[in-house]
Amino acid sequence: MGTTIQAWSPFQYGMFEGTFIGSDKFPELNKKLQELADKYGVSKNAIATAWILRHPAEIQVIIGTMNPDHIKDSAAGSDVELTKQEWYDVYFAAGNDLP
């Protein structure tokens, strides 16, 4: 039996910075998240959750919030199946390069 990776509060960046969703520090990423959210009729939180769930490591998402609306928004991502191209579009919009 293997080990499952869990993403705890995956929308956070830095120790005390807040979330990257809606942050001015990540304009390209938020633009891409919004584009996909509009396409799928969900929130940017749902797209971010869908992105993590589509990761080949089969990561489990643990949403660190006490706000029921954030939980509902994020949970909607489990119903979104991003294409491989969309997954990479988000990856690159976050400023990542391929290894």
MMTF fields as JSON, N, C-alpha, C and O atoms, coordinates in Angstrom:
{
  "mmtfVersion": "1.0.0",
  "mmtfProducer": "UNKNOWN",
  "numBonds": 395,
  "numAtoms": 396,
  "numGroups": 99,
  "numChains": 1,
  "numModels": 1,
  "chainsPerModel": [1],
  "groupsPerChain": [99],
  "chainIdList": ["A"],
  "bondAtomList": [4, 2, 8, 6, 12, 10, 16, 14, 20, 18, 24, 22, 28, 26, 32, 30, 36, 34, 40, 38, 44, 42, 48, 46, 52, 50, 56, 54, 60, 58, 64, 62, 68, 66, 72, 70, 76, 74, 80, 78, 84, 82, 88, 86, 92, 90, 96, 94, 100, 98, 104, 102, 108, 106, 112, 110, 116, 114, 120, 118, 124, 122, 128, 126, 132, 130, 136, 134, 140, 138, 144, 142, 148, 146, 152, 150, 156, 154, 160, 158, 164, 162, 168, 166, 172, 170, 176, 174, 180, 178, 184, 182, 188, 186, 192, 190, 196, 194, 200, 198, 204, 202, 208, 206, 212, 210, 216, 214, 220, 218, 224, 222, 228, 226, 232, 230, 236, 234, 240, 238, 244, 242, 248, 246, 252, 250, 256, 254, 260, 258, 264, 262, 268, 266, 272, 270, 276, 274, 280, 278, 284, 282, 288, 286, 292, 290, 296, 294, 300, 298, 304, 302, 308, 306, 312, 310, 316, 314, 320, 318, 324, 322, 328, 326, 332, 330, 336, 334, 340, 338, 344, 342, 348, 346, 352, 350, 356, 354, 360, 358, 364, 362, 368, 366, 372, 370, 376, 374, 380, 378, 384, 382, 388, 386, 392, 390],
  "bondOrderList": [1, 1, 1, 1, 1, 1, 1, 1, 1, 1, 1, 1, 1, 1, 1, 1, 1, 1, 1, 1, 1, 1, 1, 1, 1, 1, 1, 1, 1, 1, 1, 1, 1, 1, 1, 1, 1, 1, 1, 1, 1, 1, 1, 1, 1, 1, 1, 1, 1, 1, 1, 1, 1, 1, 1, 1, 1, 1, 1, 1, 1, 1, 1, 1, 1, 1, 1, 1, 1, 1, 1, 1, 1, 1, 1, 1, 1, 1, 1, 1, 1, 1, 1, 1, 1, 1, 1, 1, 1, 1, 1, 1, 1, 1, 1, 1, 1, 1],
  "groupList": [{"groupName": "MET", "atomNameList": ["N", "CA", "C", "O"], "elementList": ["N", "C", "C", "O"], "formalChargeList": [0, 0, 0, 0], "bondAtomList": [1, 0, 2, 1, 3, 2], "bondOrderList": [1, 1, 2], "singleLetterCode": "M", "chemCompType": "L-PEPTIDE LINKING"}, {"groupName": "GLY", "atomNameList": ["N", "CA", "C", "O"], "elementList": ["N", "C", "C", "O"], "formalChargeList": [0, 0, 0, 0], "bondAtomList": [1, 0, 2, 1, 3, 2], "bondOrderList": [1, 1, 2], "singleLetterCode": "G", "chemCompType": "PEPTIDE LINKING"}, {"groupName": "THR", "atomNameList": ["N", "CA", "C", "O"], "elementList": ["N", "C", "C", "O"], "formalChargeList": [0, 0, 0, 0], "bondAtomList": [1, 0, 2, 1, 3, 2], "bondOrderList": [1, 1, 2], "singleLetterCode": "T", "chemCompType": "L-PEPTIDE LINKING"}, {"groupName": "ILE", "atomNameList": ["N", "CA", "C", "O"], "elementList": ["N", "C", "C", "O"], "formalChargeList": [0, 0, 0, 0], "bondAtomList": [1, 0, 2, 1, 3, 2], "bondOrderList": [1, 1, 2], "singleLetterCode": "I", "chemCompType": "L-PEPTIDE LINKING"}, {"groupName": "GLN", "atomNameList": ["N", "CA", "C", "O"], "elementList": ["N", "C", "C", "O"], "formalChargeList": [0, 0, 0, 0], "bondAtomList": [1, 0, 2, 1, 3, 2], "bondOrderList": [1, 1, 2], "singleLetterCode": "Q", "chemCompType": "L-PEPTIDE LINKING"}, {"groupName": "ALA", "atomNameList": ["N", "CA", "C", "O"], "elementList": ["N", "C", "C", "O"], "formalChargeList": [0, 0, 0, 0], "bondAtomList": [1, 0, 2, 1, 3, 2], "bondOrderList": [1, 1, 2], "singleLetterCode": "A", "chemCompType": "L-PEPTIDE LINKING"}, {"groupName": "TRP", "atomNameList": ["N", "CA", "C", "O"], "elementList": ["N", "C", "C", "O"], "formalChargeList": [0, 0, 0, 0], "bondAtomList": [1, 0, 2, 1, 3, 2], "bondOrderList": [1, 1, 2], "singleLetterCode": "W", "chemCompType": "L-PEPTIDE LINKING"}, {"groupName": "SER", "atomNameList": ["N", "CA", "C", "O"], "elementList": ["N", "C", "C", "O"], "formalChargeList": [0, 0, 0, 0], "bondAtomList": [1, 0, 2, 1, 3, 2], "bondOrderList": [1, 1, 2], "singleLetterCode": "S", "chemCompType": "L-PEPTIDE LINKING"}, {"groupName": "PRO", "atomNameList": ["N", "CA", "C", "O"], "elementList": ["N", "C", "C", "O"], "formalChargeList": [0, 0, 0, 0], "bondAtomList": [1, 0, 2, 1, 3, 2], "bondOrderList": [1, 1, 2], "singleLetterCode": "P", "chemCompType": "L-PEPTIDE LINKING"}, {"groupName": "PHE", "atomNameList": ["N", "CA", "C", "O"], "elementList": ["N", "C", "C", "O"], "formalChargeList": [0, 0, 0, 0], "bondAtomList": [1, 0, 2, 1, 3, 2], "bondOrderList": [1, 1, 2], "singleLetterCode": "F", "chemCompType": "L-PEPTIDE LINKING"}, {"groupName": "TYR", "atomNameList": ["N", "CA", "C", "O"], "elementList": ["N", "C", "C", "O"], "formalChargeList": [0, 0, 0, 0], "bondAtomList": [1, 0, 2, 1, 3, 2], "bondOrderList": [1, 1, 2], "singleLetterCode": "Y", "chemCompType": "L-PEPTIDE LINKING"}, {"groupName": "GLU", "atomNameList": ["N", "CA", "C", "O"], "elementList": ["N", "C", "C", "O"], "formalChargeList": [0, 0, 0, 0], "bondAtomList": [1, 0, 2, 1, 3, 2], "bondOrderList": [1, 1, 2], "singleLetterCode": "E", "chemCompType": "L-PEPTIDE LINKING"}, {"groupName": "ASP", "atomNameList": ["N", "CA", "C", "O"], "elementList": ["N", "C", "C", "O"], "formalChargeList": [0, 0, 0, 0], "bondAtomList": [1, 0, 2, 1, 3, 2], "bondOrderList": [1, 1, 2], "singleLetterCode": "D", "chemCompType": "L-PEPTIDE LINKING"}, {"groupName": "LYS", "atomNameList": ["N", "CA", "C", "O"], "elementList": ["N", "C", "C", "O"], "formalChargeList": [0, 0, 0, 0], "bondAtomList": [1, 0, 2, 1, 3, 2], "bondOrderList": [1, 1, 2], "singleLetterCode": "K", "chemCompType": "L-PEPTIDE LINKING"}, {"groupName": "LEU", "atomNameList": ["N", "CA", "C", "O"], "elementList": ["N", "C", "C", "O"], "formalChargeList": [0, 0, 0, 0], "bondAtomList": [1, 0, 2, 1, 3, 2], "bondOrderList": [1, 1, 2], "singleLetterCode": "L", "chemCompType": "L-PEPTIDE LINKING"}, {"groupName": "ASN", "atomNameList": ["N", "CA", "C", "O"], "elementList": ["N", "C", "C", "O"], "formalChargeList": [0, 0, 0, 0], "bondAtomList": [1, 0, 2, 1, 3, 2], "bondOrderList": [1, 1, 2], "singleLetterCode": "N", "chemCompType": "L-PEPTIDE LINKING"}, {"groupName": "VAL", "atomNameList": ["N", "CA", "C", "O"], "elementList": ["N", "C", "C", "O"], "formalChargeList": [0, 0, 0, 0], "bondAtomList": [1, 0, 2, 1, 3, 2], "bondOrderList": [1, 1, 2], "singleLetterCode": "V", "chemCompType": "L-PEPTIDE LINKING"}, {"groupName": "ARG", "atomNameList": ["N", "CA", "C", "O"], "elementList": ["N", "C", "C", "O"], "formalChargeList": [0, 0, 0, 0], "bondAtomList": [1, 0, 2, 1, 3, 2], "bondOrderList": [1, 1, 2], "singleLetterCode": "R", "chemCompType": "L-PEPTIDE LINKING"}, {"groupName": "HIS", "atomNameList": ["N", "CA", "C", "O"], "elementList": ["N", "C", "C", "O"], "formalChargeList": [0, 0, 0, 0], "bondAtomList": [1, 0, 2, 1, 3, 2], "bondOrderList": [1, 1, 2], "singleLetterCode": "H", "chemCompType": "L-PEPTIDE LINKING"}],
  "groupTypeList": [0, 1, 2, 2, 3, 4, 5, 6, 7, 8, 9, 4, 10, 1, 0, 9, 11, 1, 2, 9, 3, 1, 7, 12, 13, 9, 8, 11, 14, 15, 13, 13, 14, 4, 11, 14, 5, 12, 13, 10, 1, 16, 7, 13, 15, 5, 3, 5, 2, 5, 6, 3, 14, 17, 18, 8, 5, 11, 3, 4, 16, 3, 3, 1, 2, 0, 15, 8, 12, 18, 3, 13, 12, 7, 5, 5, 1, 7, 12, 16, 11, 14, 2, 13, 4, 11, 6, 10, 12, 16, 10, 9, 5, 5, 1, 15, 12, 14, 8],
  "groupIdList": [1, 2, 3, 4, 5, 6, 7, 8, 9, 10, 11, 12, 13, 14, 15, 16, 17, 18, 19, 20, 21, 22, 23, 24, 25, 26, 27, 28, 29, 30, 31, 32, 33, 34, 35, 36, 37, 38, 39, 40, 41, 42, 43, 44, 45, 46, 47, 48, 49, 50, 51, 52, 53, 54, 55, 56, 57, 58, 59, 60, 61, 62, 63, 64, 65, 66, 67, 68, 69, 70, 71, 72, 73, 74, 75, 76, 77, 78, 79, 80, 81, 82, 83, 84, 85, 86, 87, 88, 89, 90, 91, 92, 93, 94, 95, 96, 97, 98, 99],
  "secStructList": [7, 7, 7, 7, 7, 3, 3, 3, 1, 6, 6, 5, 7, 6, 6, 6, 1, 7, 5, 1, 6, 6, 7, 6, 6, 7, 2, 2, 2, 2, 2, 2, 2, 2, 2, 2, 2, 2, 2, 2, 6, 1, 7, 2, 2, 2, 2, 2, 2, 2, 2, 2, 2, 6, 1, 6, 6, 7, 7, 3, 3, 3, 7, 7, 7, 1, 7, 2, 2, 2, 2, 2, 2, 2, 2, 4, 4, 4, 4, 7, 7, 7, 7, 2, 2, 2, 2, 2, 2, 2, 2, 2, 2, 6, 6, 7, 7, 7, 7],
  "xCoordList": [0.84, 0.0, 0.891, 1.856, 0.559, 1.368, 0.949, 0.004, 1.658, 1.377, 0.631, 1.017, -0.429, -1.199, -0.753, -0.676, -0.464, -0.074, -1.337, -2.322, -1.305, -2.428, -1.984, -0.954, -2.779, -2.505, -3.311, -4.534, -2.628, -3.281, -3.283, -2.225, -4.458, -4.61, -3.845, -2.963, -4.18, -3.402, -3.518, -2.771, -4.437, -4.578, -3.711, -3.659, -3.034, -2.154, -0.836, -0.392, -0.23, 1.151, 1.859, 1.301, 3.069, 3.795, 3.178, 2.152, 3.8, 3.32, 2.112, 1.182, 2.124, 1.049, 0.492, -0.179, 0.759, 0.41, -1.071, -1.611, -1.723, -3.108, -3.165, -2.264, -4.222, -4.374, -3.93, -3.934, -3.549, -3.166, -4.393, -4.297, -5.536, -6.761, -7.216, -7.514, -7.265, -7.645, -6.503, -6.707, -5.302, -4.158, -3.568, -3.417, -3.238, -2.598, -1.2, -0.646, -0.632, 0.711, 0.716, 1.78, -0.461, -0.558, -1.571, -2.557, -1.34, -2.34, -2.579, -3.726, -1.519, -1.687, -2.427, -3.293, -2.08, -2.74, -4.222, -5.072, -4.532, -5.933, -6.724, -7.909, -6.079, -6.738, -7.093, -8.204, -6.166, -6.406, -7.468, -8.344, -7.391, -8.4, -9.791, -10.76, -9.888, -11.186, -11.703, -12.892, -10.811, -11.192, -11.798, -12.838, -11.14, -11.634, -12.885, -13.78, -12.949, -14.145, -15.357, -16.438, -15.181, -16.267, -16.668, -17.855, -15.692, -15.965, -16.778, -17.722, -16.414, -17.056, -18.208, -18.891, -18.428, -19.53, -19.332, -20.281, -18.082, -17.742, -16.859, -16.582, -16.425, -15.548, -14.081, -13.73, -13.235, -11.789, -11.306, -10.38, -11.921, -11.562, -11.803, -10.992, -12.919, -13.239, -12.208, -11.809, -11.777, -10.768, -9.448, -8.776, -9.069, -7.828, -7.91, -6.935, -9.06, -9.255, -9.182, -8.529, -9.845, -9.819, -8.392, -8.022, -7.592, -6.2, -5.422, -4.681, -5.588, -4.883, -5.342, -4.523, -6.647, -7.174, -6.734, -6.695, -6.404, -5.966, -4.468, -3.957, -3.769, -2.328, -2.062, -2.782, -1.046, -0.779, -0.448, -0.524, -0.085, 0.229, -1.033, -0.946, -2.21, -3.493, -3.544, -3.802, -3.294, -3.249, -4.663, -5.604, -4.802, -6.051, -6.0, -4.957, -7.129, -7.193, -7.851, -8.94, -7.184, -7.754, -7.921, -6.944, -9.169, -9.469, -9.46, -10.23, -8.599, -8.485, -9.334, -8.815, -10.632, -11.516, -12.661, -13.002, -13.237, -14.433, -15.636, -16.737, -15.417, -16.471, -17.173, -16.555, -18.442, -19.157, -19.198, -19.176, -19.257, -19.28, -17.969, -17.975, -16.849, -15.553, -15.462, -14.913, -16.0, -15.982, -16.824, -16.394, -18.024, -18.895, -18.232, -18.23, -17.667, -16.991, -15.856, -15.724, -15.056, -13.908, -14.349, -13.774, -15.368, -15.855, -16.392, -16.342, -16.902, -17.408, -16.305, -16.59, -15.068, -13.944, -13.824, -13.202, -14.406, -14.334, -15.178, -15.01, -16.084, -16.911, -16.347, -16.909, -15.25, -14.632, -13.458, -12.55, -13.482, -12.372, -11.605, -11.976, -10.547, -9.71, -9.036, -8.665, -8.885, -8.114, -6.64, -6.246, -5.846, -4.403, -3.856, -3.012, -4.34, -3.885, -4.267, -3.46, -5.5, -5.932, -5.09, -4.743, -4.765, -3.945, -2.589, -2.117, -1.975, -0.68, -0.812, 0.099, -1.918, -2.134, -2.115, -1.52, -2.757, -2.746, -1.335, -0.863, -0.676, 0.694, 1.625, 2.376, 1.567, 2.431, 1.996, 2.842, 0.689, 0.193, 0.67, 0.761, 0.968, 1.484, 2.972, 3.57, 3.569, 4.98, 5.934, 7.134, 5.405, 6.245, 6.815, 6.231, 7.951, 8.56, 8.577, 8.512, 8.665, 8.809, 10.224, 11.182, 10.352, 11.705, 12.554, 13.712],
  "yCoordList": [-1.166, 0.0, 1.237, 1.317, 2.203, 3.409, 4.5, 4.348, 5.574, 6.741, 7.77, 8.053, 8.323, 9.345, 10.716, 10.972, 11.583, 12.955, 13.763, 13.645, 14.576, 15.441, 16.897, 17.287, 17.684, 19.119, 19.845, 19.937, 20.359, 21.065, 22.556, 23.148, 23.162, 24.585, 24.917, 25.775, 24.245, 24.379, 25.721, 25.979, 26.582, 27.875, 28.947, 30.075, 28.613, 29.54, 29.707, 28.8, 30.853, 31.035, 31.767, 32.68, 31.369, 31.956, 31.539, 30.86, 31.943, 31.549, 32.37, 31.833, 33.671, 34.542, 35.434, 36.427, 35.095, 35.962, 35.911, 36.909, 34.806, 34.646, 33.676, 32.858, 33.769, 32.851, 33.51, 34.734, 32.678, 33.205, 33.547, 34.322, 32.986, 33.241, 34.67, 35.024, 35.476, 36.876, 37.807, 39.017, 37.271, 38.095, 38.81, 38.222, 40.088, 40.873, 40.359, 40.705, 39.547, 39.01, 37.898, 37.493, 37.404, 36.287, 36.592, 35.869, 37.659, 38.067, 37.041, 36.8, 36.439, 35.468, 34.227, 33.7, 33.772, 32.596, 32.874, 32.057, 34.015, 34.34, 34.541, 34.213, 35.076, 35.229, 33.858, 33.662, 32.92, 31.571, 30.853, 30.188, 30.985, 30.355, 30.899, 30.142, 32.216, 32.818, 32.351, 32.073, 32.264, 31.788, 30.379, 30.102, 29.509, 28.138, 28.08, 27.272, 28.931, 28.984, 29.385, 28.817, 30.355, 30.777, 29.643, 29.41, 28.95, 27.843, 26.739, 26.214, 26.388, 25.273, 25.707, 24.859, 27.01, 27.494, 27.267, 26.982, 27.399, 27.213, 28.377, 29.291, 28.335, 29.38, 29.077, 27.975, 30.08, 29.861, 28.838, 28.076, 28.815, 27.806, 26.398, 25.496, 26.221, 24.907, 24.501, 23.337, 25.446, 25.131, 24.775, 23.835, 25.513, 25.191, 23.793, 23.042, 23.447, 22.101, 21.062, 20.031, 21.324, 20.387, 20.172, 19.06, 21.238, 21.134, 20.188, 19.329, 20.344, 19.473, 18.029, 17.11, 17.829, 16.471, 15.796, 14.567, 16.584, 16.041, 15.731, 15.131, 16.133, 15.892, 14.39, 13.618, 13.962, 12.526, 11.806, 10.578, 12.539, 11.906, 11.567, 11.018, 11.898, 11.62, 12.221, 11.528, 13.504, 14.246, 14.426, 14.696, 14.277, 14.584, 16.036, 16.526, 16.72, 18.137, 18.297, 17.775, 19.019, 19.355, 20.868, 21.614, 21.306, 22.73, 23.276, 22.827, 24.232, 24.83, 26.078, 27.191, 25.908, 27.059, 26.701, 25.531, 27.714, 27.51, 28.138, 28.166, 28.639, 29.283, 28.23, 27.686, 27.933, 26.907, 27.185, 26.251, 28.461, 28.793, 28.414, 27.929, 28.63, 28.246, 26.733, 26.235, 26.013, 24.551, 24.083, 23.218, 24.647, 24.276, 24.612, 23.802, 25.822, 26.233, 25.282, 24.856, 24.957, 24.081, 22.666, 22.025, 22.175, 20.815, 20.66, 19.566, 21.735, 21.674, 21.287, 20.807, 21.492, 21.119, 19.628, 19.195, 18.833, 17.378, 16.924, 15.806, 17.783, 17.453, 18.008, 17.767, 18.743, 19.345, 18.481, 18.204, 18.063, 17.285, 18.147, 18.244, 18.761, 19.576, 18.689, 17.55, 19.224, 18.498, 18.588, 19.394, 17.763, 17.818, 19.197, 19.752, 19.745, 21.068, 22.139, 23.013, 22.074, 23.05, 22.935, 23.944, 21.704, 21.49, 22.183, 22.886, 21.971, 22.606, 24.118, 24.854, 24.588, 26.037, 26.689, 27.753, 26.062, 26.576, 26.488, 27.424, 25.378, 25.162, 26.276, 26.856, 26.564, 27.603, 29.008, 29.879, 29.234, 30.542, 30.867, 32.034, 29.836, 30.034, 30.363, 30.579, 30.402, 30.762, 29.589, 29.769, 28.388, 27.192, 26.839, 27.164, 26.178, 25.618, 24.107, 23.579, 23.428, 21.972, 21.628, 22.303, 20.569, 20.179, 19.685, 19.319],
  "zCoordList": [0.0, 0.0, 0.0, 0.76, -0.86, -0.99, -0.024, 0.751, -0.092, 0.731, -0.108, -1.242, 0.447, -0.244, 0.241, 1.443, -0.701, -0.377, -0.114, -0.843, 0.918, 1.234, 1.141, 1.691, 0.438, 0.319, 1.391, 1.295, 2.41, 3.506, 3.204, 2.991, 3.183, 2.844, 1.56, 1.567, 0.47, -0.765, -1.473, -2.416, -1.041, -1.702, -1.058, -1.548, 0.028, 0.734, -0.015, -0.718, 0.139, -0.295, 0.827, 1.435, 1.093, 2.215, 3.543, 3.577, 4.608, 5.932, 6.378, 6.981, 6.083, 6.551, 5.439, 5.721, 4.21, 3.084, 2.71, 2.233, 2.908, 2.465, 1.3, 1.117, 0.52, -0.604, -1.903, -2.032, -2.851, -4.162, -4.989, -5.941, -4.647, -5.4, -5.113, -3.972, -6.158, -6.021, -5.654, -5.552, -5.454, -5.072, -6.284, -7.355, -6.099, -7.16, -7.494, -8.538, -6.626, -6.862, -7.909, -8.377, -8.276, -9.217, -10.321, -10.469, -11.101, -12.091, -13.198, -13.576, -13.719, -14.809, -14.33, -15.027, -13.144, -12.584, -12.353, -12.71, -11.76, -11.499, -12.783, -12.844, -13.8, -15.097, -15.67, -16.163, -15.609, -16.128, -15.297, -15.85, -13.97, -13.112, -13.426, -13.481, -13.633, -13.943, -15.298, -15.452, -16.274, -17.609, -17.522, -18.12, -16.781, -16.643, -15.767, -16.014, -14.748, -13.902, -14.735, -14.576, -15.614, -16.501, -17.438, -17.667, -17.97, -18.898, -18.226, -18.816, -16.995, -16.298, -15.385, -14.81, -15.249, -14.424, -12.934, -12.203, -12.496, -11.079, -10.628, -11.403, -9.379, -8.844, -9.144, -9.567, -8.916, -9.05, -8.025, -8.302, -6.848, -5.844, -6.387, -6.178, -7.083, -7.646, -8.692, -8.752, -9.509, -10.528, -9.864, -10.288, -8.829, -8.111, -7.497, -7.528, -6.946, -6.391, -7.495, -7.336, -8.611, -9.741, -10.233, -10.61, -10.229, -10.671, -9.761, -10.24, -8.462, -7.517, -7.682, -7.675, -7.83, -7.961, -9.256, -9.33, -10.272, -11.567, -11.561, -12.507, -10.508, -10.417, -10.469, -9.834, -11.21, -11.353, -10.044, -9.989, -8.995, -7.709, -6.907, -5.809, -7.465, -6.806, -5.398, -4.414, -5.336, -4.076, -3.515, -4.262, -2.211, -1.519, -1.072, -0.64, -1.177, -0.821, 0.55, 0.79, 1.437, 2.742, 2.771, 2.837, 2.721, 2.685, 4.108, 4.958, 4.36, 5.689, 5.814, 5.732, 6.01, 6.167, 7.106, 7.277, 7.702, 8.521, 7.824, 8.374, 6.612, 5.844, 4.98, 4.065, 5.248, 4.485, 2.979, 2.178, 2.591, 1.163, 0.485, -0.647, 1.162, 0.591, 0.433, -0.55, 1.399, 1.317, 0.135, -0.628, -0.021, -1.148, -2.482, -3.409, -2.566, -3.803, -4.151, -5.299, -3.179, -3.416, -3.751, -4.631, -3.051, -3.298, -4.716, -5.278, -5.296, -6.67, -7.652, -8.749, -7.267, -8.124, -8.344, -9.315, -7.464, -7.643, -8.829, -9.317, -9.297, -10.461, -11.766, -12.835, -11.689, -12.876, -13.319, -12.535, -14.561, -15.107, -16.109, -17.278, -15.634, -16.513, -17.544, -17.259, -18.736, -19.74, -19.368, -18.525, -20.0, -19.743, -20.126, -19.422, -21.242, -21.676, -20.662, -20.346, -20.148, -19.146, -17.876, -17.263, -17.487, -16.299, -16.473, -15.579, -17.64, -17.901, -18.054, -17.676, -18.595, -18.702, -17.32, -17.146, -16.345, -14.97, -14.394, -13.749, -14.627, -14.141, -14.63, -13.846, -15.926, -16.496, -16.063, -15.861, -15.919, -15.476, -14.062, -13.682, -13.294, -11.933, -11.938, -10.884, -13.133, -13.238, -13.168, -12.964, -13.336, -13.277, -14.643, -15.677, -14.634, -15.834, -15.689, -14.579, -16.801, -16.736, -16.295, -16.673, -15.489, -15.039, -16.19, -15.99]
}
